[in-house]
Amino acid sequence: MGRLLLLWRLIARDLRRRPGEAVMFLLAVTAATASLALGMATDDAVGAAYLKTRDATAGPDVTAITTAADPSAVAERLAGTPGVVAHSDPVFAFDTTVRAHGRSARSAVEGRDGEPSAVDRPLVTSGTWVRSGGVVVEHSFAKVLGVDVGDRVTISGRDFPVVGIALSVATGVYPGSDWAQGPGTSDYGGRVWLTTADTRAAAGDAPGVHLIRLKLSDPAAVAQWIDAAFPQDDRGGDWVNVRSWQDVLDQDTKFIMFARPALVVGGWLLAGAAVVTLAALTALRAGRDNRRAGLLKAVGATPGAVAVVLLAQHLLLTALAAALGLTAGSLLAPELADPGAGLINAVSPPATDTVVGTVLLAAVVAGAGVLGPVLRAARTSTVDTLADPAQPPVRHPRLNAVTAYLPTSLLIGVRLLARRPGRAVLTAVGAGVTSVMVTALLTLHAVPDVKIEYGLSNPGGLRDIVTVRTLTGVTCVLVALSVLNTVFLGWSTAVRARRALTVTRALGATPGQVVTALCTAQLLPAALGVAVGTPAGLVLYNLFSRVVVVPPGSWLLLAASAVLLTAGALTALPAWAHTRGPAGRALHTGPA
């Protein structure tokens, strides 16, 4: 108990003295875990929202669409098919144009009576159900149409007041709600309900269809039921089309078909950026951790106990970050899963695979970022840890010969880079993952048929706008992390090299040359990361795309230049701050 209390006091003391480092740790790991959890939870969220709405509205398992003038024979035959436990009376529907607020859109109009049906009972979310002279608009269609209860819409030249807004899963959410178009190709459209008499009057001489909704004893066996009901595609002489509940769910899921891989892949790219963040934080606190390890060993702590003390805070923050990421992913998944607002959102606990994947990602990030330095501190001898001796630079004869004729600033920068290659790897990783996401976003914008709009003029654009928003969000978080990483790495590089650079200044190097040298040490690996990340982003995007797309070369060149210029500018700030200090103070303090 005494050891646990001591461990907790050490953790609490460190968190109180340096809360900024803990917050950065949490933000970096939480961003990665939340993106992965959200990506893995979206499919489940679509299914959960659909099933919740289906239960609330007595949604059908099968919808039969027929052009028969008298659908009673078709309805009787389908109702008598083994496996059917409930059915609705045939509903007359037709396809037309609905106008509101000066805009128009295609829509199915269904005739319904005031009495609730045995199958498909739309849930009224605002106003009332249909009545003579009034129209009820499906929720996702009303959102895009811009109408609410009390507004007026025009259907086939007749004006109707909107008396209600309702949810239903008998069809997909807008723009996949229009199933009243008969044989041939179908267009995107919405869905509204009128009374049967108003529907017949509005249709006039326009052709229509009848919709027959069925409930089965085994909803999972829809395909087998269809084969039994229509042997060898025998539809009884009348045109009959059949839509299952799986068709509706699949259509609703297609809205996020590209957003999900963007989130999952983005989560792992954010994990790479988070590793850089944690490694940079660890580098900043390396001297402090080494002194703490030496003091603990001096009072009798074993290397194992020292490692536990140094890792405890990171483990606690990792667990908290994983929990925050899972919570954020679970809460945001229903919003992403239903971009058209046509379903009842259902927040549910994350699935087992989501929990395992998120915890594994958090553990990988924390382990890769902090485990190595902690173990090195635990293994270092007590005397060396407390003395913190200057580390002599590693000699590279061949490198010295190659760089001997370079300009002074480049010569110093290349030798700084060779002295600490691990930091160069971190810089390259940070620039590379940023380039991957930026390139993927540019590639999406270069797709010819992608329209970043959604509404009556482009009803199929919801999938595009969800994908663009998802990629943009992940890219913005990744860029923010990369900016912080560049600042941290530039600062830690300047701190660790301040003695060597001060000696260089004493030998005649100007402050401008020192700043350029530090920028060179950052920009060379960043350029390598950009060179690898740009084609990797193209390949990664096209793996999930239906067609191969390559954005204009000028876009890629501009993006790469922006990444490198930003890295250079952010590195120059701590480098300039280093040159402002007196040379004598730097020679007497700080690590080599």
Buried (B, 14 or more C-beta within 10 A) or exposed (E): EEEEEEBEEBBEEBBEEBEEBBEBBBBBBBBBBBBBBBBBBBBBBBBBBBBBBBEBBBBBBBBBBBBBEEBEEBBEBBBEBEBBEBBBBBBBBBBBEBBBEEBBBBBBBBBBEEEEBBBBBBBBBBBEBBBEBBBBBBBBBBBBBEBEBEBEBBBBEBEBBBBBBBBBBBBBBBBBBBBBBBEEEBEBBBBBBBBBEBBBEBBEEEEBBBBBBBBBEEBEBBEEBBEEBBEEEEBBEBBBBBBBBEBBBEBBBBBBBBBBBBBBBBBBBBBBBBBBBBBBBBBBBBBEBBBBBBBBBEEEBEBEBBBBBBBBBBBBBBBBBBBBBBBBBBEBBBBBBBBBBBBBBBEBEBBEEBBEBBBEBBBBBBBBBBBEBBBEBBEBEBEEBBEBEEEEBEEBEEBEEEBEEBEBBBBBBBBBBBBBEEBBBBBBBBBBBBBBBBBBBBBBBBBEEBBBEBBBEBBEBBBBBBBBBBBBBBBEBBBEBBBBBBBBBBBBBBBBBBBBBBBBBEEEBEBEBBBBBBBBBBBBBBBBBBBBBBEBBBEBBBEBBEEEBEBEEEBBEEBBEEBBEBBBEBBBBBBBEBBEEEBEEBEEEBBB
